[in-house]
Amino acid sequence: MHIARFTTGEDPRFGVLEHDPDGTAQLAVIVGDPLYTPVQFTGERVALDDVRLLAPVIPRSKVLGVGRNYAAHAAEMGSDVPAEPMIFLRPNTSVIGPGDPIVLPAGSTEVHYEGELAVVIGRVCRDVPAERVDEVILGYTCANDVTARDWQRGDGQWWRAKGFDASCPLGPYLVTGLGVRDVADRALNTRRDGEVVQSARTAQMVFDVTRIVVHVSSAMTLLPGDVILTGTPEGVGPITAGQRVEVDIEGLGVLSNPVVRR
């Protein structure tokens, strides 16, 4: 199911995307937070056009990213493919939702989009064996791993380049009921002002979702709501104020965000 986190001007709520016979999109409101409560419908339905979608999950703990996980992207960056997943951390304060502006930070002059598949963890786990990875994943969503490329080169460490506010759009939905095999070969396209700038399939990842979760959980405990960004394909490039970036992953939806300058 496609779960949305939304607001109509009050506290955020969650709903499951449904369509009326005439095709009108509705959100069937559910009780509580699906991270902690089994899906239970309240009976209320809200028209999708009448809500503001929010990031489908706000990580309580952390966002992790995988660097150079597509060989062609590693090559375009002048780097080799790593021997094992190359992991970095993002703060949860970098997360924004669909439609929210990506705010270009003062002091950086080279900010890039990076369309990615994101994994949302659903339970506390550590040392997850490969055959049990599906059990710890709640669902999947689209992500834009926005990066200040000049800071990335200059700092060495990536805390600022990938951690600045409003640099990690997630959404539009948390798609549940999928196994790692179901997302192993999905089309991923990124558009800048309507032009396709990244086009790949998740089958091109060097390390698949299973390998990533096994690797990360061997070193640290993962908590419900933790998000793992699985890497971006080739075709990364700059964004400027006034543009719009869309990350479109087959079956997961389209994550769309405008770009503004602070």
QUIGI-V632298 format. One record per backbone hydrogen bond with DSSP energy under -0.5 kcal/mol. NH is the residue of the N-H (numbers start at 1). CO is the residue of the C=O. If there is no record, write none. Layout:
BEGIN
nh=<NH;NH>
co=<CO;CO>
END
This chain:
BEGIN
nh=<3;3;4;5;6;6;7;13;14;15;16;17;18;20;23;26;27;28;28;29;29;30;31;36;37;42;43;46;48;50;51;52;53;54;59;63;64;65;66;67;67;71;74;75;76;77;78;79;86;87;88;90;94;95;96;99;100;102;103;103;104;104;108;112;113;116;117;118;119;120;121;121;122;123;125;127;132;133;135;136;136;137;137;138;138;139;140;141;142;143;144;145;146;146;147;148;149;149;150;152;153;154;155;156;157;162;164;166;167;168;169;170;171;174;175;175;176;176;177;182;183;183;184;186;188;189;190;191;192;193;193;195;197;198;200;202;204;205;206;208;212;213;214;215;216;217;218;218;219;220;222;225;226;227;228;229;229;230;230;233;237;239;242;243;245;246;247;248;248;249;249;250;252;253;255;256;257;259;260;262>
co=<1;174;15;54;4;13;52;6;30;4;28;2;26;24;20;18;46;16;26;27;44;14;40;33;33;29;29;27;25;47;48;7;51;5;57;90;227;88;229;65;86;204;70;71;72;73;75;74;67;85;65;63;91;92;168;256;97;258;101;166;102;260;105;147;237;143;231;141;228;139;119;226;136;136;222;217;129;130;132;132;133;133;134;120;136;120;175;118;171;116;169;114;144;167;112;161;110;147;110;148;149;150;151;152;155;158;160;93;164;94;144;96;142;3;140;173;1;174;138;179;179;180;181;183;200;248;198;246;195;191;244;192;190;190;188;186;201;202;69;206;208;209;210;211;212;213;214;215;216;216;125;121;223;62;119;64;227;117;228;115;113;111;259;240;257;191;255;189;246;247;253;187;249;249;247;254;245;243;102;104>
END
